[in-house]
């Protein structure tokens, strides 16, 4: 069994925490978080992507999560989510 064994995603993401993957709030002050993540399959990494998390306090119902291939797409969606909350 590989090092990511029983809980591959949780364990590998935990191990990646010290690997230099970044996380930030975008737009600043919005509460929307963007994180770099590793794309994993059976313990092997297949590149990276960006996860955007919009908290429930902004949506009014449940947390929204969406994954993107590029930083630009992730930041654009986060900005549109913030604008949607203000309308």
C-alpha positions in Angstrom: 0.0 0.0 0.0 1.3 3.5 -0.8 2.0 6.2 1.8 -1.5 7.7 1.2 -3.2 4.4 2.0 -6.6 4.4 3.5 -7.4 8.2 3.4 -5.5 9.3 0.3 -6.9 12.8 -0.1 -7.0 13.8 3.6 -3.6 12.4 4.4 -1.9 13.8 1.3 -3.4 17.2 1.6 -2.3 17.2 5.3 1.2 16.3 4.2 1.1 19.0 1.4 0.4 21.6 4.1 4.1 22.1 4.6 5.0 21.8 0.9 4.6 25.5 0.0 1.1 25.4 -1.3 -0.5 28.8 -1.0 -3.9 30.1 0.2 -5.3 33.6 0.2 -8.4 35.7 0.5 -9.7 37.1 -2.8 -11.0 39.8 -3.1 -9.4 41.0 0.1 -11.8 41.4 3.0 -14.5 39.3 1.3 -14.1 36.1 3.3 -13.7 34.1 0.1 -10.7 31.8 0.2 -8.6 30.4 -2.6 -6.2 27.6 -2.1 -3.7 25.8 -4.3 -4.3 22.0 -4.1 -2.7 18.9 -5.5 -4.7 16.7 -7.9 -4.3 13.2 -6.6 -5.2 9.7 -7.8 -4.2 6.6 -5.8 -1.5 8.6 -4.0 0.1 10.0 -7.2 0.0 13.8 -7.8 -1.2 14.8 -11.3 -0.5 18.6 -11.2 -2.4 21.2 -9.3 -5.5 23.4 -9.3 -7.2 26.1 -7.3 -10.1 25.6 -4.9 -12.4 28.5 -4.2 -14.5 28.4 -1.0 -17.4 30.9 -0.4 -18.5 30.6 3.2 -22.1 30.1 4.2 -22.2 33.5 5.9 -21.8 35.1 2.5 -24.2 32.8 0.5 -26.9 32.9 3.2 -27.4 29.1 3.0 -24.5 26.7 2.5 -20.8 26.9 1.7 -19.9 26.9 -2.0 -16.8 25.1 -3.3 -15.5 25.1 -6.8 -12.2 24.0 -8.4 -10.4 25.6 -11.3 -7.4 24.8 -13.5 -6.0 28.3 -13.4 -5.5 31.0 -10.8 -7.1 33.6 -13.1 -10.3 31.6 -13.5 -10.5 31.0 -9.7 -10.0 34.7 -8.9 -12.6 35.7 -11.6 -15.2 33.4 -10.2 -14.5 34.6 -6.6 -15.0 38.2 -7.7 -18.3 37.3 -9.4 -19.5 35.5 -6.3 -18.8 38.5 -4.2 -20.7 40.8 -6.6 -23.6 38.4 -6.6 -23.8 38.6 -2.8 -24.1 42.4 -2.9 -27.0 42.5 -5.3 
